[in-house]
Amino acid sequence: MGEFISNLRKYRQLAELTQEELAERVGVRRETIVRLEAEKYNPSLKLAIDISRAVKAPIEDIFEFPD
């Protein structure tokens, strides 16, 4: 798994969602959101798209994958 930078917490808070609310919207457990925010879990493309839609921000702004 490659390293990445997660800006999920920032965009989740801008969307005024709790971790639990976001998890429910995208169909995962709250622990998954916690791990994504801590950069401990690399999301699937489907999950990244679902999160992007839920927080209304581009995927590439939420998750950065440096070269």
N, CA, C and O atoms as a Maestro MAE file, in Angstrom:
{
 s_m_m2io_version
 :::
 2.0.0
}

f_m_ct {
 s_m_title
 :::
 protein
 m_atom[268] {
  # First column is atom index #
  i_m_mmod_type
  r_m_x_coord
  r_m_y_coord
  r_m_z_coord
  i_m_residue_number
  s_m_chain_name
  s_m_pdb_residue_name
  s_m_pdb_atom_name
  i_m_atomic_number
  :::
  1 25 0.842 -1.176 0.000 1 A "MET " " N  " 7
  2 3 0.000 0.000 0.000 1 A "MET " " CA " 6
  3 2 0.885 1.237 0.000 1 A "MET " " C  " 6
  4 15 1.769 1.382 0.845 1 A "MET " " O  " 8
  5 25 0.638 2.131 -0.960 2 A "GLY " " N  " 7
  6 3 1.422 3.347 -1.048 2 A "GLY " " CA " 6
  7 2 1.024 4.357 0.008 2 A "GLY " " C  " 6
  8 15 -0.084 4.328 0.545 2 A "GLY " " O  " 8
  9 25 1.948 5.243 0.288 3 A "GLU " " N  " 7
  10 3 1.654 6.274 1.275 3 A "GLU " " CA " 6
  11 2 0.777 7.348 0.651 3 A "GLU " " C  " 6
  12 15 0.860 7.611 -0.548 3 A "GLU " " O  " 8
  13 25 -0.055 7.958 1.464 4 A "PHE " " N  " 7
  14 3 -0.931 9.011 0.983 4 A "PHE " " CA " 6
  15 2 -1.198 10.003 2.101 4 A "PHE " " C  " 6
  16 15 -0.945 9.724 3.273 4 A "PHE " " O  " 8
  17 25 -1.705 11.151 1.725 5 A "ILE " " N  " 7
  18 3 -2.073 12.193 2.674 5 A "ILE " " CA " 6
  19 2 -3.596 12.273 2.683 5 A "ILE " " C  " 6
  20 15 -4.225 12.370 1.629 5 A "ILE " " O  " 8
  21 25 -4.174 12.233 3.857 6 A "SER " " N  " 7
  22 3 -5.623 12.307 3.977 6 A "SER " " CA " 6
  23 2 -6.035 13.662 4.546 6 A "SER " " C  " 6
  24 15 -5.613 14.053 5.634 6 A "SER " " O  " 8
  25 25 -6.862 14.362 3.787 7 A "ASN " " N  " 7
  26 3 -7.458 15.616 4.243 7 A "ASN " " CA " 6
  27 2 -8.933 15.400 4.584 7 A "ASN " " C  " 6
  28 15 -9.722 16.344 4.618 7 A "ASN " " O  " 8
  29 25 -9.284 14.156 4.832 8 A "LEU " " N  " 7
  30 3 -10.678 13.811 5.054 8 A "LEU " " CA " 6
  31 2 -11.279 14.539 6.248 8 A "LEU " " C  " 6
  32 15 -12.401 15.041 6.163 8 A "LEU " " O  " 8
  33 25 -10.557 14.604 7.347 9 A "ARG " " N  " 7
  34 3 -11.099 15.261 8.555 9 A "ARG " " CA " 6
  35 2 -11.549 16.692 8.222 9 A "ARG " " C  " 6
  36 15 -12.647 17.108 8.592 9 A "ARG " " O  " 8
  37 25 -10.690 17.432 7.525 10 A "LYS " " N  " 7
  38 3 -10.992 18.815 7.153 10 A "LYS " " CA " 6
  39 2 -12.287 18.891 6.339 10 A "LYS " " C  " 6
  40 15 -13.171 19.689 6.651 10 A "LYS " " O  " 8
  41 25 -12.399 18.068 5.304 11 A "TYR " " N  " 7
  42 3 -13.576 18.129 4.435 11 A "TYR " " CA " 6
  43 2 -14.830 17.575 5.120 11 A "TYR " " C  " 6
  44 15 -15.939 18.039 4.856 11 A "TYR " " O  " 8
  45 25 -14.655 16.603 5.983 12 A "ARG " " N  " 7
  46 3 -15.803 16.081 6.742 12 A "ARG " " CA " 6
  47 2 -16.343 17.161 7.667 12 A "ARG " " C  " 6
  48 15 -17.555 17.346 7.774 12 A "ARG " " O  " 8
  49 25 -15.445 17.869 8.331 13 A "GLN " " N  " 7
  50 3 -15.869 18.939 9.233 13 A "GLN " " CA " 6
  51 2 -16.493 20.104 8.468 13 A "GLN " " C  " 6
  52 15 -17.459 20.701 8.943 13 A "GLN " " O  " 8
  53 25 -15.958 20.435 7.295 14 A "LEU " " N  " 7
  54 3 -16.560 21.483 6.473 14 A "LEU " " CA " 6
  55 2 -17.973 21.102 6.039 14 A "LEU " " C  " 6
  56 15 -18.839 21.964 5.890 14 A "LEU " " O  " 8
  57 25 -18.199 19.804 5.838 15 A "ALA " " N  " 7
  58 3 -19.524 19.309 5.467 15 A "ALA " " CA " 6
  59 2 -20.429 19.160 6.692 15 A "ALA " " C  " 6
  60 15 -21.595 18.783 6.573 15 A "ALA " " O  " 8
  61 25 -19.877 19.460 7.863 16 A "GLU " " N  " 7
  62 3 -20.608 19.370 9.133 16 A "GLU " " CA " 6
  63 2 -21.155 17.965 9.390 16 A "GLU " " C  " 6
  64 15 -22.307 17.786 9.784 16 A "GLU " " O  " 8
  65 25 -20.288 16.974 9.155 17 A "LEU " " N  " 7
  66 3 -20.635 15.581 9.397 17 A "LEU " " CA " 6
  67 2 -19.758 15.014 10.504 17 A "LEU " " C  " 6
  68 15 -18.569 15.323 10.582 17 A "LEU " " O  " 8
  69 25 -20.342 14.191 11.352 18 A "THR " " N  " 7
  70 3 -19.539 13.447 12.318 18 A "THR " " CA " 6
  71 2 -18.947 12.240 11.593 18 A "THR " " C  " 6
  72 15 -19.351 11.914 10.477 18 A "THR " " O  " 8
  73 25 -18.001 11.595 12.231 19 A "GLN " " N  " 7
  74 3 -17.452 10.366 11.650 19 A "GLN " " CA " 6
  75 2 -18.551 9.335 11.459 19 A "GLN " " C  " 6
  76 15 -18.590 8.649 10.438 19 A "GLN " " O  " 8
  77 25 -19.435 9.223 12.426 20 A "GLU " " N  " 7
  78 3 -20.534 8.261 12.362 20 A "GLU " " CA " 6
  79 2 -21.480 8.580 11.203 20 A "GLU " " C  " 6
  80 15 -21.892 7.680 10.472 20 A "GLU " " O  " 8
  81 25 -21.822 9.847 11.037 21 A "GLU " " N  " 7
  82 3 -22.727 10.246 9.944 21 A "GLU " " CA " 6
  83 2 -22.117 9.959 8.585 21 A "GLU " " C  " 6
  84 15 -22.796 9.450 7.693 21 A "GLU " " O  " 8
  85 25 -20.839 10.281 8.421 22 A "LEU " " N  " 7
  86 3 -20.166 10.002 7.152 22 A "LEU " " CA " 6
  87 2 -20.119 8.502 6.894 22 A "LEU " " C  " 6
  88 15 -20.379 8.046 5.780 22 A "LEU " " O  " 8
  89 25 -19.787 7.745 7.922 23 A "ALA " " N  " 7
  90 3 -19.725 6.288 7.788 23 A "ALA " " CA " 6
  91 2 -21.065 5.724 7.316 23 A "ALA " " C  " 6
  92 15 -21.106 4.867 6.433 23 A "ALA " " O  " 8
  93 25 -22.147 6.202 7.899 24 A "GLU " " N  " 7
  94 3 -23.479 5.735 7.507 24 A "GLU " " CA " 6
  95 2 -23.780 6.087 6.057 24 A "GLU " " C  " 6
  96 15 -24.342 5.273 5.324 24 A "GLU " " O  " 8
  97 25 -23.411 7.285 5.641 25 A "ARG " " N  " 7
  98 3 -23.687 7.727 4.263 25 A "ARG " " CA " 6
  99 2 -22.940 6.910 3.223 25 A "ARG " " C  " 6
  100 15 -23.450 6.682 2.126 25 A "ARG " " O  " 8
  101 25 -21.731 6.467 3.561 26 A "VAL " " N  " 7
  102 3 -20.925 5.737 2.571 26 A "VAL " " CA " 6
  103 2 -20.915 4.230 2.808 26 A "VAL " " C  " 6
  104 15 -20.263 3.494 2.069 26 A "VAL " " O  " 8
  105 25 -21.631 3.765 3.830 27 A "GLY " " N  " 7
  106 3 -21.795 2.336 4.049 27 A "GLY " " CA " 6
  107 2 -20.615 1.610 4.650 27 A "GLY " " C  " 6
  108 15 -20.344 0.459 4.308 27 A "GLY " " O  " 8
  109 25 -19.903 2.289 5.560 28 A "VAL " " N  " 7
  110 3 -18.786 1.642 6.265 28 A "VAL " " CA " 6
  111 2 -18.958 1.868 7.765 28 A "VAL " " C  " 6
  112 15 -19.850 2.599 8.194 28 A "VAL " " O  " 8
  113 25 -18.097 1.234 8.553 29 A "ARG " " N  " 7
  114 3 -18.118 1.460 10.000 29 A "ARG " " CA " 6
  115 2 -17.347 2.731 10.332 29 A "ARG " " C  " 6
  116 15 -16.481 3.162 9.570 29 A "ARG " " O  " 8
  117 25 -17.671 3.324 11.473 30 A "ARG " " N  " 7
  118 3 -16.986 4.546 11.905 30 A "ARG " " CA " 6
  119 2 -15.481 4.318 12.000 30 A "ARG " " C  " 6
  120 15 -14.697 5.226 11.723 30 A "ARG " " O  " 8
  121 25 -15.079 3.122 12.385 31 A "GLU " " N  " 7
  122 3 -13.653 2.808 12.518 31 A "GLU " " CA " 6
  123 2 -12.917 2.978 11.186 31 A "GLU " " C  " 6
  124 15 -11.742 3.345 11.170 31 A "GLU " " O  " 8
  125 25 -13.598 2.716 10.083 32 A "THR " " N  " 7
  126 3 -12.991 2.899 8.766 32 A "THR " " CA " 6
  127 2 -12.700 4.372 8.533 32 A "THR " " C  " 6
  128 15 -11.637 4.717 8.018 32 A "THR " " O  " 8
  129 25 -13.622 5.238 8.902 33 A "ILE " " N  " 7
  130 3 -13.416 6.684 8.762 33 A "ILE " " CA " 6
  131 2 -12.263 7.132 9.656 33 A "ILE " " C  " 6
  132 15 -11.430 7.938 9.240 33 A "ILE " " O  " 8
  133 25 -12.212 6.615 10.872 34 A "VAL " " N  " 7
  134 3 -11.106 6.936 11.790 34 A "VAL " " CA " 6
  135 2 -9.777 6.549 11.156 34 A "VAL " " C  " 6
  136 15 -8.830 7.336 11.180 34 A "VAL " " O  " 8
  137 25 -9.692 5.352 10.591 35 A "ARG " " N  " 7
  138 3 -8.443 4.879 9.974 35 A "ARG " " CA " 6
  139 2 -8.080 5.689 8.734 35 A "ARG " " C  " 6
  140 15 -6.904 5.956 8.488 35 A "ARG " " O  " 8
  141 25 -9.087 6.081 7.950 36 A "LEU " " N  " 7
  142 3 -8.820 6.923 6.779 36 A "LEU " " CA " 6
  143 2 -8.269 8.273 7.203 36 A "LEU " " C  " 6
  144 15 -7.314 8.768 6.604 36 A "LEU " " O  " 8
  145 25 -8.854 8.869 8.218 37 A "GLU " " N  " 7
  146 3 -8.384 10.173 8.692 37 A "GLU " " CA " 6
  147 2 -6.976 10.089 9.281 37 A "GLU " " C  " 6
  148 15 -6.218 11.058 9.229 37 A "GLU " " O  " 8
  149 25 -6.634 8.945 9.832 38 A "ALA " " N  " 7
  150 3 -5.301 8.751 10.428 38 A "ALA " " CA " 6
  151 2 -4.279 8.259 9.405 38 A "ALA " " C  " 6
  152 15 -3.132 7.981 9.754 38 A "ALA " " O  " 8
  153 25 -4.696 8.150 8.140 39 A "GLU " " N  " 7
  154 3 -3.826 7.683 7.055 39 A "GLU " " CA " 6
  155 2 -3.332 6.256 7.287 39 A "GLU " " C  " 6
  156 15 -2.210 5.908 6.921 39 A "GLU " " O  " 8
  157 25 -4.193 5.432 7.904 40 A "LYS " " N  " 7
  158 3 -3.846 4.040 8.192 40 A "LYS " " CA " 6
  159 2 -4.551 3.075 7.241 40 A "LYS " " C  " 6
  160 15 -4.325 1.866 7.304 40 A "LYS " " O  " 8
  161 25 -5.403 3.601 6.361 41 A "TYR " " N  " 7
  162 3 -6.190 2.763 5.470 41 A "TYR " " CA " 6
  163 2 -6.309 3.455 4.126 41 A "TYR " " C  " 6
  164 15 -6.763 4.597 4.050 41 A "TYR " " O  " 8
  165 25 -5.906 2.772 3.068 42 A "ASN " " N  " 7
  166 3 -5.951 3.292 1.717 42 A "ASN " " CA " 6
  167 2 -7.311 2.932 1.126 42 A "ASN " " C  " 6
  168 15 -7.608 1.746 0.980 42 A "ASN " " O  " 8
  169 25 -8.151 3.918 0.781 43 A "PRO " " N  " 7
  170 3 -9.504 3.610 0.343 43 A "PRO " " CA " 6
  171 2 -9.563 3.003 -1.050 43 A "PRO " " C  " 6
  172 15 -8.709 3.266 -1.897 43 A "PRO " " O  " 8
  173 25 -10.582 2.189 -1.270 44 A "SER " " N  " 7
  174 3 -10.852 1.705 -2.619 44 A "SER " " CA " 6
  175 2 -11.350 2.883 -3.449 44 A "SER " " C  " 6
  176 15 -11.745 3.910 -2.897 44 A "SER " " O  " 8
  177 25 -11.331 2.741 -4.751 45 A "LEU " " N  " 7
  178 3 -11.823 3.806 -5.616 45 A "LEU " " CA " 6
  179 2 -13.297 4.087 -5.340 45 A "LEU " " C  " 6
  180 15 -13.701 5.248 -5.278 45 A "LEU " " O  " 8
  181 25 -14.102 3.045 -5.173 46 A "LYS " " N  " 7
  182 3 -15.535 3.218 -4.905 46 A "LYS " " CA " 6
  183 2 -15.750 3.995 -3.612 46 A "LYS " " C  " 6
  184 15 -16.566 4.917 -3.571 46 A "LYS " " O  " 8
  185 25 -15.027 3.632 -2.560 47 A "LEU " " N  " 7
  186 3 -15.172 4.326 -1.281 47 A "LEU " " CA " 6
  187 2 -14.728 5.781 -1.410 47 A "LEU " " C  " 6
  188 15 -15.379 6.676 -0.872 47 A "LEU " " O  " 8
  189 25 -13.631 6.021 -2.116 48 A "ALA " " N  " 7
  190 3 -13.155 7.391 -2.303 48 A "ALA " " CA " 6
  191 2 -14.195 8.229 -3.049 48 A "ALA " " C  " 6
  192 15 -14.414 9.390 -2.702 48 A "ALA " " O  " 8
  193 25 -14.834 7.658 -4.062 49 A "ILE " " N  " 7
  194 3 -15.879 8.365 -4.809 49 A "ILE " " CA " 6
  195 2 -17.070 8.652 -3.906 49 A "ILE " " C  " 6
  196 15 -17.596 9.765 -3.902 49 A "ILE " " O  " 8
  197 25 -17.494 7.654 -3.141 50 A "ASP " " N  " 7
  198 3 -18.631 7.840 -2.235 50 A "ASP " " CA " 6
  199 2 -18.345 8.938 -1.210 50 A "ASP " " C  " 6
  200 15 -19.212 9.764 -0.924 50 A "ASP " " O  " 8
  201 25 -17.138 8.946 -0.660 51 A "ILE " " N  " 7
  202 3 -16.756 9.973 0.309 51 A "ILE " " CA " 6
  203 2 -16.727 11.341 -0.359 51 A "ILE " " C  " 6
  204 15 -17.216 12.323 0.200 51 A "ILE " " O  " 8
  205 25 -16.157 11.402 -1.549 52 A "SER " " N  " 7
  206 3 -16.087 12.654 -2.298 52 A "SER " " CA " 6
  207 2 -17.477 13.243 -2.499 52 A "SER " " C  " 6
  208 15 -17.684 14.441 -2.309 52 A "SER " " O  " 8
  209 25 -18.418 12.404 -2.879 53 A "ARG " " N  " 7
  210 3 -19.796 12.869 -3.078 53 A "ARG " " CA " 6
  211 2 -20.438 13.300 -1.761 53 A "ARG " " C  " 6
  212 15 -21.169 14.290 -1.721 53 A "ARG " " O  " 8
  213 25 -20.171 12.568 -0.696 54 A "ALA " " N  " 7
  214 3 -20.777 12.871 0.604 54 A "ALA " " CA " 6
  215 2 -20.298 14.204 1.171 54 A "ALA " " C  " 6
  216 15 -21.077 14.938 1.779 54 A "ALA " " O  " 8
  217 25 -19.019 14.518 0.972 55 A "VAL " " N  " 7
  218 3 -18.478 15.766 1.528 55 A "VAL " " CA " 6
  219 2 -18.408 16.880 0.485 55 A "VAL " " C  " 6
  220 15 -18.001 18.003 0.782 55 A "VAL " " O  " 8
  221 25 -18.816 16.544 -0.753 56 A "LYS " " N  " 7
  222 3 -18.867 17.524 -1.852 56 A "LYS " " CA " 6
  223 2 -17.510 18.185 -2.100 56 A "LYS " " C  " 6
  224 15 -17.388 19.409 -2.143 56 A "LYS " " O  " 8
  225 25 -16.491 17.327 -2.263 57 A "ALA " " N  " 7
  226 3 -15.138 17.808 -2.560 57 A "ALA " " CA " 6
  227 2 -14.470 16.817 -3.510 57 A "ALA " " C  " 6
  228 15 -14.775 15.625 -3.473 57 A "ALA " " O  " 8
  229 25 -13.559 17.299 -4.364 58 A "PRO " " N  " 7
  230 3 -12.869 16.397 -5.286 58 A "PRO " " CA " 6
  231 2 -12.010 15.362 -4.560 58 A "PRO " " C  " 6
  232 15 -11.384 15.653 -3.540 58 A "PRO " " O  " 8
  233 25 -11.997 14.164 -5.102 59 A "ILE " " N  " 7
  234 3 -11.193 13.078 -4.514 59 A "ILE " " CA " 6
  235 2 -9.744 13.517 -4.333 59 A "ILE " " C  " 6
  236 15 -9.139 13.266 -3.291 59 A "ILE " " O  " 8
  237 25 -9.188 14.175 -5.358 60 A "GLU " " N  " 7
  238 3 -7.768 14.534 -5.302 60 A "GLU " " CA " 6
  239 2 -7.466 15.587 -4.234 60 A "GLU " " C  " 6
  240 15 -6.308 15.765 -3.857 60 A "GLU " " O  " 8
  241 25 -8.486 16.282 -3.746 61 A "ASP " " N  " 7
  242 3 -8.287 17.212 -2.630 61 A "ASP " " CA " 6
  243 2 -8.385 16.484 -1.291 61 A "ASP " " C  " 6
  244 15 -7.725 16.861 -0.322 61 A "ASP " " O  " 8
  245 25 -9.203 15.449 -1.243 62 A "ILE " " N  " 7
  246 3 -9.391 14.699 0.006 62 A "ILE " " CA " 6
  247 2 -8.221 13.752 0.251 62 A "ILE " " C  " 6
  248 15 -7.689 13.670 1.358 62 A "ILE " " O  " 8
  249 25 -7.832 13.037 -0.812 63 A "PHE " " N  " 7
  250 3 -6.732 12.058 -0.699 63 A "PHE " " CA " 6
  251 2 -5.644 12.437 -1.695 63 A "PHE " " C  " 6
  252 15 -5.877 12.491 -2.903 63 A "PHE " " O  " 8
  253 25 -4.456 12.699 -1.170 64 A "GLU " " N  " 7
  254 3 -3.314 13.059 -2.023 64 A "GLU " " CA " 6
  255 2 -2.335 11.894 -2.061 64 A "GLU " " C  " 6
  256 15 -1.927 11.374 -1.022 64 A "GLU " " O  " 8
  257 25 -1.969 11.496 -3.264 65 A "PHE " " N  " 7
  258 3 -1.012 10.412 -3.453 65 A "PHE " " CA " 6
  259 2 0.234 10.981 -4.129 65 A "PHE " " C  " 6
  260 15 0.307 11.028 -5.356 65 A "PHE " " O  " 8
  261 25 1.219 11.416 -3.327 66 A "PRO " " N  " 7
  262 3 2.435 11.999 -3.899 66 A "PRO " " CA " 6
  263 2 3.213 10.969 -4.726 66 A "PRO " " C  " 6
  264 15 3.114 9.763 -4.501 66 A "PRO " " O  " 8
  265 25 3.978 11.474 -5.676 67 A "ASP " " N  " 7
  266 3 4.803 10.595 -6.532 67 A "ASP " " CA " 6
  267 2 5.866 9.890 -5.746 67 A "ASP " " C  " 6
  268 15 6.642 9.118 -6.310 67 A "ASP " " O  " 8
  :::
 }
 m_bond[267] {
  # First column is bond index #
  i_m_from
  i_m_to
  i_m_order
  :::
  1 1 2 1
  2 2 3 1
  3 3 4 2
  4 3 5 1
  5 5 6 1
  6 6 7 1
  7 7 8 2
  8 7 9 1
  9 9 10 1
  10 10 11 1
  11 11 12 2
  12 11 13 1
  13 13 14 1
  14 14 15 1
  15 15 16 2
  16 15 17 1
  17 17 18 1
  18 18 19 1
  19 19 20 2
  20 19 21 1
  21 21 22 1
  22 22 23 1
  23 23 24 2
  24 23 25 1
  25 25 26 1
  26 26 27 1
  27 27 28 2
  28 27 29 1
  29 29 30 1
  30 30 31 1
  31 31 32 2
  32 31 33 1
  33 33 34 1
  34 34 35 1
  35 35 36 2
  36 35 37 1
  37 37 38 1
  38 38 39 1
  39 39 40 2
  40 39 41 1
  41 41 42 1
  42 42 43 1
  43 43 44 2
  44 43 45 1
  45 45 46 1
  46 46 47 1
  47 47 48 2
  48 47 49 1
  49 49 50 1
  50 50 51 1
  51 51 52 2
  52 51 53 1
  53 53 54 1
  54 54 55 1
  55 55 56 2
  56 55 57 1
  57 57 58 1
  58 58 59 1
  59 59 60 2
  60 59 61 1
  61 61 62 1
  62 62 63 1
  63 63 64 2
  64 63 65 1
  65 65 66 1
  66 66 67 1
  67 67 68 2
  68 67 69 1
  69 69 70 1
  70 70 71 1
  71 71 72 2
  72 71 73 1
  73 73 74 1
  74 74 75 1
  75 75 76 2
  76 75 77 1
  77 77 78 1
  78 78 79 1
  79 79 80 2
  80 79 81 1
  81 81 82 1
  82 82 83 1
  83 83 84 2
  84 83 85 1
  85 85 86 1
  86 86 87 1
  87 87 88 2
  88 87 89 1
  89 89 90 1
  90 90 91 1
  91 91 92 2
  92 91 93 1
  93 93 94 1
  94 94 95 1
  95 95 96 2
  96 95 97 1
  97 97 98 1
  98 98 99 1
  99 99 100 2
  100 99 101 1
  101 101 102 1
  102 102 103 1
  103 103 104 2
  104 103 105 1
  105 105 106 1
  106 106 107 1
  107 107 108 2
  108 107 109 1
  109 109 110 1
  110 110 111 1
  111 111 112 2
  112 111 113 1
  113 113 114 1
  114 114 115 1
  115 115 116 2
  116 115 117 1
  117 117 118 1
  118 118 119 1
  119 119 120 2
  120 119 121 1
  121 121 122 1
  122 122 123 1
  123 123 124 2
  124 123 125 1
  125 125 126 1
  126 126 127 1
  127 127 128 2
  128 127 129 1
  129 129 130 1
  130 130 131 1
  131 131 132 2
  132 131 133 1
  133 133 134 1
  134 134 135 1
  135 135 136 2
  136 135 137 1
  137 137 138 1
  138 138 139 1
  139 139 140 2
  140 139 141 1
  141 141 142 1
  142 142 143 1
  143 143 144 2
  144 143 145 1
  145 145 146 1
  146 146 147 1
  147 147 148 2
  148 147 149 1
  149 149 150 1
  150 150 151 1
  151 151 152 2
  152 151 153 1
  153 153 154 1
  154 154 155 1
  155 155 156 2
  156 155 157 1
  157 157 158 1
  158 158 159 1
  159 159 160 2
  160 159 161 1
  161 161 162 1
  162 162 163 1
  163 163 164 2
  164 163 165 1
  165 165 166 1
  166 166 167 1
  167 167 168 2
  168 167 169 1
  169 169 170 1
  170 170 171 1
  171 171 172 2
  172 171 173 1
  173 173 174 1
  174 174 175 1
  175 175 176 2
  176 175 177 1
  177 177 178 1
  178 178 179 1
  179 179 180 2
  180 179 181 1
  181 181 182 1
  182 182 183 1
  183 183 184 2
  184 183 185 1
  185 185 186 1
  186 186 187 1
  187 187 188 2
  188 187 189 1
  189 189 190 1
  190 190 191 1
  191 191 192 2
  192 191 193 1
  193 193 194 1
  194 194 195 1
  195 195 196 2
  196 195 197 1
  197 197 198 1
  198 198 199 1
  199 199 200 2
  200 199 201 1
  201 201 202 1
  202 202 203 1
  203 203 204 2
  204 203 205 1
  205 205 206 1
  206 206 207 1
  207 207 208 2
  208 207 209 1
  209 209 210 1
  210 210 211 1
  211 211 212 2
  212 211 213 1
  213 213 214 1
  214 214 215 1
  215 215 216 2
  216 215 217 1
  217 217 218 1
  218 218 219 1
  219 219 220 2
  220 219 221 1
  221 221 222 1
  222 222 223 1
  223 223 224 2
  224 223 225 1
  225 225 226 1
  226 226 227 1
  227 227 228 2
  228 227 229 1
  229 229 230 1
  230 230 231 1
  231 231 232 2
  232 231 233 1
  233 233 234 1
  234 234 235 1
  235 235 236 2
  236 235 237 1
  237 237 238 1
  238 238 239 1
  239 239 240 2
  240 239 241 1
  241 241 242 1
  242 242 243 1
  243 243 244 2
  244 243 245 1
  245 245 246 1
  246 246 247 1
  247 247 248 2
  248 247 249 1
  249 249 250 1
  250 250 251 1
  251 251 252 2
  252 251 253 1
  253 253 254 1
  254 254 255 1
  255 255 256 2
  256 255 257 1
  257 257 258 1
  258 258 259 1
  259 259 260 2
  260 259 261 1
  261 261 262 1
  262 262 263 1
  263 263 264 2
  264 263 265 1
  265 265 266 1
  266 266 267 1
  267 267 268 2
  :::
 }
}
